[in-house]
Structures are given as structure tokens and as C-alpha cells.
């Protein structure tokens, strides 16, 4: 059988054998393939649902973190504003304390300088 030693001939013989045996193999494996395919689809669907649950939980955690960060920023702004206001009040009180008894505080004289008094 010298003609079987040729690689092309070997390929053709193997291909023809697979074409003839493929329907038999599919019929034999169909009893196994259908339950296996169903199990694979079921596992995929369960994995998808679990993934969606995990993604939803992750989204909630991120929303909580964002809300906490926003609350901290707002608290820091309010604290800075309160410090600024208390600093202004303290400096005004210091100016009043430094003014001599006969002098009016600087802000009071500045606000009355632009006003005219009746003769």
C-alpha cells in the first residue's frame, strides 16, 4: 500500500472516515450533549445573577462612600466658615478693646463718614 504513505492521501482517508462516522458520533453523544449543554447554560445563568447581585452591592458601597465624602466636605466647609466668622468677630472685639475711650472704633467711624447730618 504505497499510495497510503502519501500525506495528502492520508488526510483524505481520515477526512472521509470522519464524515462517515460524524453522524454516528453525534447520535451517540446527543444523549450526553443535551444535559451537558443545559447544565452549562444553567451555570452561566446562575453566574450572571450572582454577578448582578455583586455589582449592585458594589454600587451601594460606592454610593455610601460618595455620600460620606460629600458629608465630610460639607462639614469641613462649615467649620472653615465658622472659624472665619469667629475670627472676624474676634478681630472686631480686639479693635474695640484697643480703641481709646474717646475714639470710636474704625468701622463705626468709617460707616458714619459718608453720611451727612442735618444743620
N, CA, C and O atoms as CSV, one atom per row, in Angstrom:
chain,resi,resn,atom,element,x,y,z
A,1,UNK,N,N,0.820,-1.171,0.000
A,1,UNK,CA,C,0.000,0.000,0.000
A,1,UNK,C,C,0.870,1.243,0.000
A,1,UNK,O,O,0.963,1.972,0.987
A,2,UNK,N,N,1.466,1.443,-1.077
A,2,UNK,CA,C,2.361,2.575,-1.243
A,2,UNK,C,C,1.601,3.885,-1.349
A,2,UNK,O,O,2.132,4.930,-0.974
A,3,UNK,N,N,0.387,3.858,-1.845
A,3,UNK,CA,C,-0.358,5.103,-2.026
A,3,UNK,C,C,-0.797,5.690,-0.696
A,3,UNK,O,O,-1.117,6.878,-0.655
A,4,UNK,N,N,-0.833,4.915,0.423
A,4,UNK,CA,C,-1.232,5.431,1.737
A,4,UNK,C,C,-0.078,6.199,2.387
A,4,UNK,O,O,-0.317,6.990,3.301
A,5,UNK,N,N,1.125,5.996,1.957
A,5,UNK,CA,C,2.276,6.701,2.528
A,5,UNK,C,C,2.280,8.187,2.182
A,5,UNK,O,O,2.958,8.968,2.850
A,6,UNK,N,N,1.554,8.585,1.175
A,6,UNK,CA,C,1.459,9.981,0.774
A,6,UNK,C,C,0.630,10.749,1.819
A,6,UNK,O,O,-0.440,10.283,2.213
A,7,UNK,N,N,1.108,11.916,2.271
A,7,UNK,CA,C,0.413,12.693,3.303
A,7,UNK,C,C,-0.955,13.178,2.841
A,7,UNK,O,O,-1.899,13.214,3.630
A,8,UNK,N,N,-1.069,13.550,1.579
A,8,UNK,CA,C,-2.347,14.020,1.057
A,8,UNK,C,C,-3.367,12.898,1.093
A,8,UNK,O,O,-4.522,13.113,1.462
A,9,UNK,N,N,-2.952,11.719,0.717
A,9,UNK,CA,C,-3.853,10.565,0.711
A,9,UNK,C,C,-4.288,10.228,2.124
A,9,UNK,O,O,-5.457,9.917,2.355
A,10,UNK,N,N,-3.370,10.284,3.065
A,10,UNK,CA,C,-3.730,10.022,4.465
A,10,UNK,C,C,-4.780,11.017,4.945
A,10,UNK,O,O,-5.738,10.635,5.618
A,11,UNK,N,N,-4.606,12.273,4.606
A,11,UNK,CA,C,-5.559,13.303,5.010
A,11,UNK,C,C,-6.933,13.071,4.422
A,11,UNK,O,O,-7.940,13.249,5.106
A,12,UNK,N,N,-6.986,12.670,3.148
A,12,UNK,CA,C,-8.272,12.406,2.509
A,12,UNK,C,C,-8.975,11.208,3.130
A,12,UNK,O,O,-10.188,11.246,3.335
A,13,UNK,N,N,-8.246,10.163,3.429
A,13,UNK,CA,C,-8.834,8.962,4.032
A,13,UNK,C,C,-9.375,9.281,5.426
A,13,UNK,O,O,-10.480,8.868,5.777
A,14,UNK,N,N,-8.602,10.010,6.207
A,14,UNK,CA,C,-9.060,10.372,7.552
A,14,UNK,C,C,-10.282,11.282,7.480
A,14,UNK,O,O,-11.223,11.107,8.254
A,15,UNK,N,N,-10.286,12.247,6.568
A,15,UNK,CA,C,-11.429,13.148,6.399
A,15,UNK,C,C,-12.684,12.410,5.992
A,15,UNK,O,O,-13.763,12.677,6.521
A,16,UNK,N,N,-12.553,11.472,5.045
A,16,UNK,CA,C,-13.706,10.689,4.600
A,16,UNK,C,C,-14.238,9.831,5.731
A,16,UNK,O,O,-15.452,9.680,5.874
A,17,UNK,N,N,-13.350,9.266,6.538
A,17,UNK,CA,C,-13.780,8.452,7.679
A,17,UNK,C,C,-14.534,9.281,8.704
A,17,UNK,O,O,-15.530,8.828,9.267
A,18,UNK,N,N,-14.056,10.503,8.944
A,18,UNK,CA,C,-14.754,11.384,9.897
A,18,UNK,C,C,-16.126,11.810,9.376
A,18,UNK,O,O,-17.083,11.910,10.143
A,19,UNK,N,N,-16.214,12.056,8.084
A,19,UNK,CA,C,-17.508,12.432,7.503
A,19,UNK,C,C,-18.503,11.299,7.660
A,19,UNK,O,O,-19.674,11.544,7.950
A,20,UNK,N,N,-18.065,10.070,7.475
A,20,UNK,CA,C,-18.964,8.925,7.599
A,20,UNK,C,C,-19.307,8.616,9.060
A,20,UNK,O,O,-20.425,8.195,9.354
A,21,UNK,N,N,-18.367,8.820,9.963
A,21,UNK,CA,C,-18.589,8.479,11.367
A,21,UNK,C,C,-19.177,9.635,12.197
A,21,UNK,O,O,-19.672,9.398,13.299
A,22,UNK,N,N,-19.132,10.869,11.695
A,22,UNK,CA,C,-19.619,12.020,12.450
A,22,UNK,C,C,-21.091,11.891,12.842
A,22,UNK,O,O,-21.422,12.155,13.998
A,23,UNK,N,N,-21.995,11.496,11.932
A,23,UNK,CA,C,-23.399,11.365,12.347
A,23,UNK,C,C,-23.582,10.317,13.448
A,23,UNK,O,O,-24.418,10.483,14.337
A,24,UNK,N,N,-22.810,9.258,13.384
A,24,UNK,CA,C,-22.910,8.233,14.430
A,24,UNK,C,C,-22.412,8.767,15.774
A,24,UNK,O,O,-22.993,8.484,16.822
A,25,UNK,N,N,-21.335,9.539,15.727
A,25,UNK,CA,C,-20.784,10.112,16.960
A,25,UNK,C,C,-21.750,11.129,17.567
A,25,UNK,O,O,-21.926,11.175,18.784
A,26,UNK,N,N,-22.369,11.939,16.719
A,26,UNK,CA,C,-23.328,12.934,17.214
A,26,UNK,C,C,-24.529,12.237,17.841
A,26,UNK,O,O,-25.007,12.655,18.895
A,27,UNK,N,N,-25.013,11.191,17.209
A,27,UNK,CA,C,-26.157,10.449,17.756
A,27,UNK,C,C,-25.795,9.810,19.092
A,27,UNK,O,O,-26.608,9.794,20.016
A,28,UNK,N,N,-24.599,9.292,19.193
A,28,UNK,CA,C,-24.183,8.645,20.435
A,28,UNK,C,C,-23.977,9.675,21.546
A,28,UNK,O,O,-24.295,9.410,22.706
A,29,UNK,N,N,-23.453,10.834,21.198
A,29,UNK,CA,C,-23.169,11.855,22.199
A,29,UNK,C,C,-24.363,12.768,22.496
A,29,UNK,O,O,-24.330,13.524,23.467
A,30,UNK,N,N,-25.407,12.708,21.680
A,30,UNK,CA,C,-26.545,13.613,21.890
A,30,UNK,C,C,-27.224,13.351,23.222
A,30,UNK,O,O,-27.761,14.277,23.829
A,31,UNK,N,N,-27.211,12.121,23.686
A,31,UNK,CA,C,-27.778,11.824,24.991
A,31,UNK,C,C,-26.973,12.488,26.100
A,31,UNK,O,O,-27.518,12.816,27.153
A,32,UNK,N,N,-25.689,12.685,25.870
A,32,UNK,CA,C,-24.829,13.347,26.846
A,32,UNK,C,C,-24.754,14.853,26.607
A,32,UNK,O,O,-24.677,15.631,27.557
A,33,UNK,N,N,-24.777,15.260,25.347
A,33,UNK,CA,C,-24.559,16.662,24.991
A,33,UNK,C,C,-25.695,17.557,25.465
A,33,UNK,O,O,-25.440,18.658,25.954
A,34,UNK,N,N,-26.924,17.123,25.335
A,34,UNK,CA,C,-28.057,17.963,25.724
A,34,UNK,C,C,-28.046,18.260,27.222
A,34,UNK,O,O,-28.159,19.429,27.593
A,35,UNK,N,N,-27.917,17.268,28.100
A,35,UNK,CA,C,-27.847,17.594,29.533
A,35,UNK,C,C,-26.615,18.440,29.883
A,35,UNK,O,O,-26.672,19.305,30.757
A,36,UNK,N,N,-25.509,18.178,29.190
A,36,UNK,CA,C,-24.306,18.969,29.453
A,36,UNK,C,C,-24.510,20.419,29.032
A,36,UNK,O,O,-24.095,21.336,29.742
A,37,UNK,N,N,-25.145,20.632,27.883
A,37,UNK,CA,C,-25.424,21.989,27.422
A,37,UNK,C,C,-26.388,22.687,28.368
A,37,UNK,O,O,-26.215,23.867,28.675
A,38,UNK,N,N,-27.405,21.962,28.832
A,38,UNK,CA,C,-28.377,22.535,29.768
A,38,UNK,C,C,-27.673,22.921,31.076
A,38,UNK,O,O,-27.926,23.993,31.626
A,39,UNK,N,N,-26.801,22.053,31.564
A,39,UNK,CA,C,-26.065,22.343,32.801
A,39,UNK,C,C,-25.147,23.550,32.614
A,39,UNK,O,O,-25.012,24.374,33.519
A,40,UNK,N,N,-24.522,23.654,31.453
A,40,UNK,CA,C,-23.644,24.797,31.186
A,40,UNK,C,C,-24.439,26.100,31.138
A,40,UNK,O,O,-24.002,27.117,31.677
A,41,UNK,N,N,-25.611,26.069,30.490
A,41,UNK,CA,C,-26.461,27.261,30.447
A,41,UNK,C,C,-26.954,27.636,31.839
A,41,UNK,O,O,-26.985,28.814,32.196
A,42,UNK,N,N,-27.339,26.634,32.624
A,42,UNK,CA,C,-27.804,26.885,33.983
A,42,UNK,C,C,-26.691,27.523,34.818
A,42,UNK,O,O,-26.932,28.490,35.541
A,43,UNK,N,N,-25.487,26.988,34.717
A,43,UNK,CA,C,-24.357,27.550,35.456
A,43,UNK,C,C,-24.068,28.979,35.007
A,43,UNK,O,O,-23.762,29.845,35.827
A,44,UNK,N,N,-24.165,29.216,33.719
A,44,UNK,CA,C,-23.956,30.568,33.202
A,44,UNK,C,C,-24.993,31.547,33.714
A,44,UNK,O,O,-24.662,32.675,34.078
A,45,UNK,N,N,-26.246,31.120,33.745
A,45,UNK,CA,C,-27.314,31.996,34.235
A,45,UNK,C,C,-27.137,32.291,35.725
A,45,UNK,O,O,-27.341,33.424,36.161
A,46,UNK,N,N,-26.761,31.286,36.501
A,46,UNK,CA,C,-26.534,31.497,37.927
A,46,UNK,C,C,-25.345,32.427,38.161
A,46,UNK,O,O,-25.384,33.284,39.044
A,47,UNK,N,N,-24.297,32.255,37.371
A,47,UNK,CA,C,-23.136,33.134,37.491
A,47,UNK,C,C,-23.504,34.567,37.128
A,47,UNK,O,O,-23.030,35.508,37.765
A,48,UNK,N,N,-24.347,34.741,36.107
A,48,UNK,CA,C,-24.797,36.077,35.711
A,48,UNK,C,C,-25.588,36.729,36.835
A,48,UNK,O,O,-25.359,37.893,37.164
A,49,UNK,N,N,-26.525,35.979,37.428
A,49,UNK,CA,C,-27.326,36.531,38.524
A,49,UNK,C,C,-26.448,36.920,39.709
A,49,UNK,O,O,-26.632,37.981,40.306
A,50,UNK,N,N,-25.495,36.055,40.044
A,50,UNK,CA,C,-24.586,36.351,41.156
A,50,UNK,C,C,-23.752,37.582,40.830
A,50,UNK,O,O,-23.512,38.420,41.700
A,51,UNK,N,N,-23.319,37.695,39.601
A,51,UNK,CA,C,-22.556,38.867,39.175
A,51,UNK,C,C,-23.371,40.139,39.280
A,51,UNK,O,O,-22.855,41.177,39.693
A,52,UNK,N,N,-24.643,40.068,38.908
A,52,UNK,CA,C,-25.518,41.240,39.013
A,52,UNK,C,C,-25.714,41.631,40.474
A,52,UNK,O,O,-25.709,42.819,40.794
A,53,UNK,N,N,-25.887,40.660,41.363
A,53,UNK,CA,C,-26.033,40.950,42.791
A,53,UNK,C,C,-24.771,41.602,43.335
A,53,UNK,O,O,-24.837,42.578,44.082
A,54,UNK,N,N,-23.627,41.057,42.957
A,54,UNK,CA,C,-22.357,41.614,43.422
A,54,UNK,C,C,-22.167,43.032,42.902
A,54,UNK,O,O,-21.701,43.905,43.634
A,55,UNK,N,N,-22.521,43.265,41.651
A,55,UNK,CA,C,-22.400,44.606,41.075
A,55,UNK,C,C,-23.329,45.587,41.789
A,55,UNK,O,O,-22.953,46.736,42.022
A,56,UNK,N,N,-24.542,45.144,42.139
A,56,UNK,CA,C,-25.468,46.015,42.856
A,56,UNK,C,C,-24.930,46.351,44.242
A,56,UNK,O,O,-25.017,47.498,44.680
A,57,UNK,N,N,-24.377,45.365,44.930
A,57,UNK,CA,C,-23.796,45.612,46.250
A,57,UNK,C,C,-22.606,46.564,46.145
A,57,UNK,O,O,-22.448,47.453,46.982
A,58,UNK,N,N,-21.783,46.386,45.139
A,58,UNK,CA,C,-20.644,47.266,44.930
A,58,UNK,C,C,-21.127,48.693,44.658
A,58,UNK,O,O,-20.540,49.657,45.149
A,59,UNK,N,N,-22.193,48.819,43.879
A,59,UNK,CA,C,-22.762,50.138,43.609
A,59,UNK,C,C,-23.245,50.811,44.883
A,59,UNK,O,O,-23.056,52.015,45.058
A,60,UNK,N,N,-23.871,50.041,45.781
A,60,UNK,CA,C,-24.333,50.604,47.047
A,60,UNK,C,C,-23.160,51.057,47.907
A,60,UNK,O,O,-23.219,52.109,48.543
A,61,UNK,N,N,-22.105,50.267,47.924
A,61,UNK,CA,C,-20.921,50.638,48.713
A,61,UNK,C,C,-20.320,51.933,48.173
A,61,UNK,O,O,-19.937,52.816,48.940
A,62,UNK,N,N,-20.242,52.038,46.850
A,62,UNK,CA,C,-19.688,53.253,46.245
A,62,UNK,C,C,-20.571,54.449,46.547
A,62,UNK,O,O,-20.059,55.527,46.849
A,63,UNK,N,N,-21.893,54.287,46.472
A,63,UNK,CA,C,-22.802,55.383,46.800
A,63,UNK,C,C,-22.620,55.823,48.245
A,63,UNK,O,O,-22.627,57.020,48.532
A,64,UNK,N,N,-22.458,54.870,49.155
A,64,UNK,CA,C,-22.231,55.202,50.562
A,64,UNK,C,C,-20.934,55.983,50.736
A,64,UNK,O,O,-20.895,56.965,51.477
A,65,UNK,N,N,-19.875,55.550,50.057
A,65,UNK,CA,C,-18.600,56.248,50.155
A,65,UNK,C,C,-18.703,57.678,49.622
A,65,UNK,O,O,-18.153,58.607,50.212
A,66,UNK,N,N,-19.405,57.845,48.512
A,66,UNK,CA,C,-19.576,59.180,47.941
A,66,UNK,C,C,-20.369,60.066,48.903
A,66,UNK,O,O,-20.020,61.229,49.101
A,67,UNK,N,N,-21.429,59.525,49.501
A,67,UNK,CA,C,-22.230,60.304,50.446
A,67,UNK,C,C,-21.399,60.698,51.670
A,67,UNK,O,O,-21.504,61.826,52.153
A,68,UNK,N,N,-20.582,59.780,52.170
A,68,UNK,CA,C,-19.726,60.090,53.310
A,68,UNK,C,C,-18.703,61.170,52.958
A,68,UNK,O,O,-18.450,62.073,53.755
A,69,UNK,N,N,-18.122,61.076,51.774
A,69,UNK,CA,C,-17.142,62.080,51.349
A,69,UNK,C,C,-17.804,63.447,51.204
A,69,UNK,O,O,-17.231,64.458,51.613
A,70,UNK,N,N,-19.001,63.488,50.627
A,70,UNK,CA,C,-19.714,64.758,50.487
A,70,UNK,C,C,-20.048,65.348,51.848
A,70,UNK,O,O,-19.946,66.560,52.040
A,71,UNK,N,N,-20.447,64.504,52.796
A,71,UNK,CA,C,-20.756,64.986,54.143
A,71,UNK,C,C,-19.507,65.543,54.818
A,71,UNK,O,O,-19.578,66.567,55.499
A,72,UNK,N,N,-18.368,64.884,54.639
A,72,UNK,CA,C,-17.127,65.381,55.221
A,72,UNK,C,C,-16.726,66.722,54.610
A,72,UNK,O,O,-16.286,67.628,55.319
A,73,UNK,N,N,-16.879,66.841,53.302
A,73,UNK,CA,C,-16.544,68.101,52.635
A,73,UNK,C,C,-17.432,69.221,53.163
A,73,UNK,O,O,-16.947,70.313,53.458
A,74,UNK,N,N,-18.718,68.955,53.281
A,74,UNK,CA,C,-19.658,69.970,53.779
A,74,UNK,C,C,-19.319,70.353,55.215
A,74,UNK,O,O,-19.366,71.532,55.565
A,75,UNK,N,N,-18.978,69.371,56.055
A,75,UNK,CA,C,-18.624,69.660,57.442
A,75,UNK,C,C,-17.354,70.501,57.505
A,75,UNK,O,O,-17.263,71.421,58.318
A,76,UNK,N,N,-16.379,70.199,56.661
A,76,UNK,CA,C,-15.147,70.983,56.633
A,76,UNK,C,C,-15.418,72.406,56.175
A,76,UNK,O,O,-14.832,73.348,56.709
A,77,UNK,N,N,-16.294,72.576,55.195
A,77,UNK,CA,C,-16.644,73.926,54.733
A,77,UNK,C,C,-17.335,74.716,55.835
A,77,UNK,O,O,-17.019,75.884,56.058
A,78,UNK,N,N,-18.280,74.077,56.524
A,78,UNK,CA,C,-18.979,74.760,57.615
A,78,UNK,C,C,-18.020,75.127,58.736
A,78,UNK,O,O,-18.128,76.206,59.319
A,79,UNK,N,N,-17.083,74.235,59.042
A,79,UNK,CA,C,-16.106,74.509,60.089
A,79,UNK,C,C,-15.211,75.678,59.682
A,79,UNK,O,O,-14.927,76.557,60.495
A,80,UNK,N,N,-14.768,75.689,58.424
A,80,UNK,CA,C,-13.924,76.784,57.946
A,80,UNK,C,C,-14.690,78.099,57.963
A,80,UNK,O,O,-14.133,79.140,58.312
A,81,UNK,N,N,-15.964,78.056,57.587
A,81,UNK,CA,C,-16.781,79.266,57.588
A,81,UNK,C,C,-16.990,79.747,59.021
A,81,UNK,O,O,-16.936,80.949,59.280
A,82,UNK,N,N,-17.226,78.831,59.948
A,82,UNK,CA,C,-17.410,79.213,61.345
A,82,UNK,C,C,-16.123,79.802,61.909
A,82,UNK,O,O,-16.173,80.771,62.668
A,83,UNK,N,N,-14.977,79.239,61.555
A,83,UNK,CA,C,-13.701,79.782,62.018
A,83,UNK,C,C,-13.467,81.168,61.446
A,83,UNK,O,O,-12.955,82.051,62.135
A,84,UNK,N,N,-13.841,81.362,60.181
A,84,UNK,CA,C,-13.677,82.665,59.547
A,84,UNK,C,C,-14.564,83.697,60.238
A,84,UNK,O,O,-14.128,84.813,60.521
A,85,UNK,N,N,-15.801,83.317,60.506
A,85,UNK,CA,C,-16.723,84.243,61.164
A,85,UNK,C,C,-16.284,84.538,62.594
A,85,UNK,O,O,-16.365,85.683,63.038
A,86,UNK,N,N,-15.825,83.532,63.314
A,86,UNK,CA,C,-15.388,83.772,64.683
A,86,UNK,C,C,-14.098,84.579,64.681
A,86,UNK,O,O,-13.859,85.363,65.599
A,87,UNK,N,N,-13.269,84.398,63.667
A,87,UNK,CA,C,-12.049,85.201,63.539
A,87,UNK,C,C,-12.371,86.654,63.292
A,87,UNK,O,O,-11.707,87.535,63.837
A,88,UNK,N,N,-13.386,86.925,62.475
A,88,UNK,CA,C,-13.808,88.302,62.213
A,88,UNK,C,C,-14.381,88.916,63.478
A,88,UNK,O,O,-14.098,90.072,63.790
A,89,UNK,N,N,-15.176,88.161,64.203
A,89,UNK,CA,C,-15.763,88.688,65.438
A,89,UNK,C,C,-14.683,88.952,66.464
A,89,UNK,O,O,-14.747,89.945,67.188
A,90,UNK,N,N,-13.699,88.087,66.537
A,90,UNK,CA,C,-12.603,88.272,67.489
A,90,UNK,C,C,-11.794,89.511,67.125
A,90,UNK,O,O,-11.444,90.299,68.004
A,91,UNK,N,N,-11.492,89.693,65.837
A,91,UNK,CA,C,-10.703,90.855,65.435
A,91,UNK,C,C,-11.481,92.141,65.668
A,91,UNK,O,O,-10.882,93.157,66.019
A,92,UNK,N,N,-12.788,92.127,65.485
A,92,UNK,CA,C,-13.603,93.311,65.743
A,92,UNK,C,C,-13.601,93.633,67.231
A,92,UNK,O,O,-13.502,94.796,67.622
A,93,UNK,N,N,-13.712,92.596,68.058
A,93,UNK,CA,C,-13.689,92.816,69.506
A,93,UNK,C,C,-12.327,93.333,69.939
A,93,UNK,O,O,-12.253,94.179,70.831
A,94,UNK,N,N,-11.242,92.847,69.331
A,94,UNK,CA,C,-9.906,93.329,69.659
A,94,UNK,C,C,-9.741,94.785,69.261
A,94,UNK,O,O,-9.111,95.556,69.986
A,95,UNK,N,N,-10.307,95.179,68.102
A,95,UNK,CA,C,-10.228,96.574,67.672
A,95,UNK,C,C,-10.958,97.475,68.651
A,95,UNK,O,O,-10.473,98.558,68.979
A,96,UNK,N,N,-12.117,97.039,69.121
A,96,UNK,CA,C,-12.864,97.842,70.081
A,96,UNK,C,C,-12.098,97.971,71.393
A,96,UNK,O,O,-12.101,99.034,72.013
A,97,UNK,N,N,-11.455,96.911,71.809
A,97,UNK,CA,C,-10.708,96.943,73.070
A,97,UNK,C,C,-9.479,97.820,72.948
A,97,UNK,O,O,-9.083,98.452,73.927
A,98,UNK,N,N,-8.865,97.878,71.781
A,98,UNK,CA,C,-7.664,98.678,71.591
A,98,UNK,C,C,-7.975,100.155,71.435
A,98,UNK,O,O,-7.118,100.994,71.711
A,99,UNK,N,N,-9.165,100.488,71.005
A,99,UNK,CA,C,-9.524,101.891,70.786
A,99,UNK,C,C,-9.526,102.623,72.128
A,99,UNK,O,O,-9.928,102.071,73.152
A,100,UNK,N,N,-9.075,103.856,72.101
A,100,UNK,CA,C,-9.065,104.627,73.343
A,100,UNK,C,C,-10.492,105.011,73.696
A,100,UNK,O,O,-11.360,105.015,72.823
A,101,UNK,N,N,-10.749,105.327,74.931
A,101,UNK,CA,C,-12.120,105.633,75.341
A,101,UNK,C,C,-12.735,106.796,74.583
A,101,UNK,O,O,-13.956,106.830,74.432
A,102,UNK,N,N,-11.961,107.738,74.104
A,102,UNK,CA,C,-12.513,108.886,73.398
A,102,UNK,C,C,-12.677,108.629,71.915
A,102,UNK,O,O,-13.335,109.418,71.236
A,103,UNK,N,N,-12.120,107.584,71.397
A,103,UNK,CA,C,-12.191,107.312,69.966
A,103,UNK,C,C,-13.238,106.253,69.679
A,103,UNK,O,O,-13.468,105.347,70.479
A,104,UNK,N,N,-13.863,106.386,68.528
A,104,UNK,CA,C,-14.813,105.365,68.092
A,104,UNK,C,C,-14.041,104.300,67.343
A,104,UNK,O,O,-12.985,104.586,66.780
A,105,UNK,N,N,-14.544,103.080,67.324
A,105,UNK,CA,C,-13.874,102.036,66.552
A,105,UNK,C,C,-13.787,102.417,65.083
A,105,UNK,O,O,-14.609,103.190,64.592
A,106,UNK,N,N,-12.813,101.891,64.390
A,106,UNK,CA,C,-12.538,102.254,63.000
A,106,UNK,C,C,-13.721,101.976,62.096
A,106,UNK,O,O,-14.022,102.790,61.222
A,107,UNK,N,N,-14.400,100.862,62.274
A,107,UNK,CA,C,-15.539,100.526,61.417
A,107,UNK,C,C,-16.712,101.468,61.663
A,107,UNK,O,O,-17.433,101.823,60.730
A,108,UNK,N,N,-16.901,101.869,62.901
A,108,UNK,CA,C,-18.020,102.767,63.210
A,108,UNK,C,C,-17.800,104.128,62.585
A,108,UNK,O,O,-18.742,104.705,62.043
A,109,UNK,N,N,-16.578,104.666,62.640
A,109,UNK,CA,C,-16.326,105.975,62.045
A,109,UNK,C,C,-16.384,105.904,60.533
A,109,UNK,O,O,-16.815,106.861,59.890
A,110,UNK,N,N,-15.960,104.794,59.951
A,110,UNK,CA,C,-15.995,104.653,58.502
A,110,UNK,C,C,-17.429,104.613,58.000
A,110,UNK,O,O,-17.721,105.125,56.920
A,111,UNK,N,N,-18.319,104.017,58.760
A,111,UNK,CA,C,-19.697,103.929,58.300
A,111,UNK,C,C,-20.429,105.249,58.466
A,111,UNK,O,O,-21.397,105.500,57.749
A,112,UNK,N,N,-20.001,106.097,59.385
A,112,UNK,CA,C,-20.692,107.382,59.577
A,112,UNK,C,C,-20.056,108.497,58.784
A,112,UNK,O,O,-20.665,109.562,58.683
A,113,UNK,N,N,-18.888,108.336,58.217
A,113,UNK,CA,C,-18.225,109.395,57.479
A,113,UNK,C,C,-18.974,109.756,56.208
A,113,UNK,O,O,-18.974,110.923,55.818
A,114,UNK,N,N,-19.590,108.828,55.568
A,114,UNK,CA,C,-20.285,109.096,54.316
A,114,UNK,C,C,-21.655,109.710,54.521
A,114,UNK,O,O,-22.285,110.118,53.545
A,115,UNK,N,N,-22.137,109.790,55.740
A,115,UNK,CA,C,-23.486,110.309,55.991
A,115,UNK,C,C,-23.406,111.778,56.387
A,115,UNK,O,O,-22.483,112.204,57.081
A,116,UNK,N,N,-24.387,112.534,55.933
A,116,UNK,CA,C,-24.463,113.953,56.308
A,116,UNK,C,C,-25.427,114.101,57.464
A,116,UNK,O,O,-26.426,113.389,57.573
A,117,UNK,N,N,-25.108,115.013,58.288
A,117,UNK,CA,C,-26.016,115.302,59.408
A,117,UNK,C,C,-26.745,116.599,59.089
A,117,UNK,O,O,-26.211,117.464,58.395
A,118,UNK,N,N,-27.925,116.725,59.580
A,118,UNK,CA,C,-28.736,117.911,59.311
A,118,UNK,C,C,-28.175,119.084,60.112
A,118,UNK,O,O,-27.774,118.887,61.259
A,119,UNK,N,N,-28.130,120.329,59.540
A,119,UNK,CA,C,-27.589,121.505,60.238
A,119,UNK,C,C,-28.510,122.020,61.315
A,119,UNK,O,O,-28.189,123.002,61.984
